[in-house]
Amino acid sequence: MRPNAELLAWWLADLVLAQSLPWPLPLLMAEA
């Protein structure tokens, strides 16, 4: 898998989490 494709997959997963959770967990995971 290309790095760009992997980043896109993570971005989509974070987007779904952001819509299903009441607080920005994806942002915290991205900074960790």
TIMIBA-715706 format. One record per residue (C-alpha): residue in one letter; x, y, z. Coordinates in steps of 0.02 Angstrom, whole numbers, padded with zeros to 5 digits. Layout:
<nodes>
<code A, c1 X, c2 Y, c3 Z>
...
</nodes>
This chain:
<nodes>
<code M, c1 00000, c2 00000, c3 00000>
<code R, c1 00064, c2 00173, c3 -00043>
<code P, c1 00095, c2 00294, c3 00102>
<code N, c1 -00030, c2 00418, c3 00027>
<code A, c1 -00165, c2 00285, c3 00021>
<code E, c1 -00129, c2 00237, c3 00201>
<code L, c1 -00141, c2 00419, c3 00257>
<code L, c1 -00307, c2 00435, c3 00165>
<code A, c1 -00372, c2 00280, c3 00253>
<code W, c1 -00323, c2 00352, c3 00423>
<code W, c1 -00403, c2 00520, c3 00377>
<code L, c1 -00567, c2 00435, c3 00332>
<code A, c1 -00563, c2 00334, c3 00493>
<code D, c1 -00532, c2 00492, c3 00594>
<code L, c1 -00676, c2 00579, c3 00503>
<code V, c1 -00795, c2 00438, c3 00552>
<code L, c1 -00734, c2 00443, c3 00733>
<code A, c1 -00755, c2 00632, c3 00738>
<code Q, c1 -00937, c2 00613, c3 00684>
<code S, c1 -00975, c2 00473, c3 00808>
<code L, c1 -00887, c2 00543, c3 00962>
<code P, c1 -00935, c2 00699, c3 01063>
<code W, c1 -00755, c2 00758, c3 01077>
<code P, c1 -00608, c2 00773, c3 00954>
<code L, c1 -00521, c2 00607, c3 00988>
<code P, c1 -00448, c2 00600, c3 00810>
<code L, c1 -00360, c2 00767, c3 00839>
<code L, c1 -00284, c2 00701, c3 01000>
<code M, c1 -00228, c2 00541, c3 00913>
<code A, c1 -00151, c2 00641, c3 00771>
<code E, c1 -00046, c2 00743, c3 00893>
<code A, c1 00006, c2 00593, c3 00998>
</nodes>
